[in-house]
């Protein structure tokens, strides 16, 4: 967790979470964001990329949610 000043961290969300209901996706996203709270930089992403069977709307909802949580 200690990487020193001026460094950004990348936090991953298990892509399988996107198959869950929206409330669960938001809860899991909150866990990633809360773990990164107070850091100088953080890149939110999926741990293994987008699965072929994933609903694109689920990705859109996740991106919009993360943007509302991290708006400056």
C-alpha positions as CSV (number, residue, x, y, z in Angstrom):
1,X,0.0,0.0,0.0
2,X,2.9,2.4,0.5
3,X,4.3,3.3,-2.8
4,X,5.5,6.8,-2.0
5,X,4.4,10.3,-3.0
6,X,3.5,11.1,-6.6
7,X,2.5,7.6,-7.5
8,X,-0.9,6.5,-8.8
9,X,-2.4,3.1,-8.0
10,X,-4.6,0.9,-10.2
11,X,-7.5,-0.9,-8.5
12,X,-9.3,-3.7,-10.1
13,X,-12.9,-4.8,-10.0
14,X,-13.6,-8.5,-10.9
15,X,-15.4,-8.3,-14.2
16,X,-17.7,-11.1,-13.2
17,X,-19.3,-8.6,-10.8
18,X,-20.9,-6.9,-13.8
19,X,-23.2,-9.9,-14.1
20,X,-24.7,-9.1,-10.7
21,X,-27.6,-6.6,-10.1
22,X,-26.7,-2.9,-10.3
23,X,-26.8,-2.5,-6.5
24,X,-24.1,-5.2,-6.0
25,X,-22.0,-3.7,-8.8
26,X,-22.1,-0.3,-7.1
27,X,-21.3,-1.9,-3.7
28,X,-18.2,-3.7,-5.1
29,X,-17.2,-0.5,-6.9
30,X,-17.5,1.4,-3.6
31,X,-15.1,-1.1,-2.0
32,X,-12.5,-0.4,-4.6
33,X,-13.0,3.3,-4.4
34,X,-13.0,3.4,-0.6
35,X,-9.8,1.4,-0.5
36,X,-8.2,4.1,-2.7
37,X,-9.7,7.1,-0.9
38,X,-7.1,9.6,0.1
39,X,-4.5,8.4,-2.4
40,X,-2.9,10.9,-4.7
41,X,-4.0,9.0,-7.8
42,X,-6.1,5.9,-8.6
43,X,-7.0,4.3,-11.9
44,X,-10.3,2.3,-11.7
45,X,-10.6,-0.6,-14.0
46,X,-11.7,-4.2,-14.5
47,X,-9.2,-6.9,-13.3
48,X,-9.3,-8.9,-16.5
49,X,-11.1,-6.9,-19.1
50,X,-14.5,-7.2,-20.7
51,X,-16.0,-10.7,-21.2
52,X,-17.7,-11.4,-24.5
53,X,-21.0,-12.2,-22.9
54,X,-21.1,-9.0,-20.8
55,X,-23.9,-6.5,-21.3
56,X,-22.5,-3.2,-22.6
57,X,-25.1,-1.4,-20.6
58,X,-23.7,-2.8,-17.4
59,X,-20.3,-1.3,-18.3
60,X,-22.0,2.1,-19.0
61,X,-23.7,2.1,-15.7
62,X,-20.5,1.2,-13.9
63,X,-18.5,4.0,-15.6
64,X,-21.3,6.5,-14.9
65,X,-21.4,5.4,-11.2
66,X,-17.6,5.7,-10.8
67,X,-17.7,9.2,-12.4
68,X,-20.4,10.3,-9.9
69,X,-18.3,9.0,-7.0
70,X,-15.1,10.6,-8.2
71,X,-16.3,13.9,-9.7
72,X,-14.1,16.8,-8.7
